[in-house]
């Protein structure tokens, strides 16, 4: 008889955990839709909006999975210890990537760097052709492509000037005119 009680209790815990996971899954879908609409109203860039949506969705799904494990096992301490270890290991491996995306988020949000601006940072100077969530692309004076991680733009001094008037540079007619990366070479980063 005691084994039947343990089995019944385990089934109840697993079912409760599943119900909580489904609630978090539905909440994640709802938050994703609400976030998408809110960011569309604010006219945020598509890549920044998509990154924010994904982070919110994955965070809620992850929380739902962790709660399911905690409830289904009935051992909160074991589940919490596993979560802490997983977060620590993931943070070591993803630290630089996360730093780049967080910096890019702030660069895009603050709008200090815009397409067409002339910027100088870390010894590089050029006209901004594209700003993404992780990197910013510049066209140098000789038409070369300069790729600057947004973490560098966020953490180093940055000089931003309005774009020079049309025809004011020696590079007129050189490099890609229709696409910011077409026909250009990547310049290695100088330390």
GIBELTA-V731638 format. One record per run of one state. SS is the DSSP state (@ for helix, = for strand, . for the rest). FROM is the first residue (numbers start at 1). LEN is the number of residues. Records with the same first field share a line. If there is no record, write none. Layout:
BEGIN
SS->FROM-LEN ; FROM-LEN
END
This chain:
BEGIN
.->1-1 ; 42-4 ; 74-2 ; 111-7 ; 122-2 ; 132-3 ; 140-5 ; 156-3 ; 162-24 ; 187-5
@->2-40 ; 46-28 ; 76-35 ; 150-6
=->118-4 ; 124-8 ; 135-5 ; 145-5 ; 159-3 ; 186-1
END
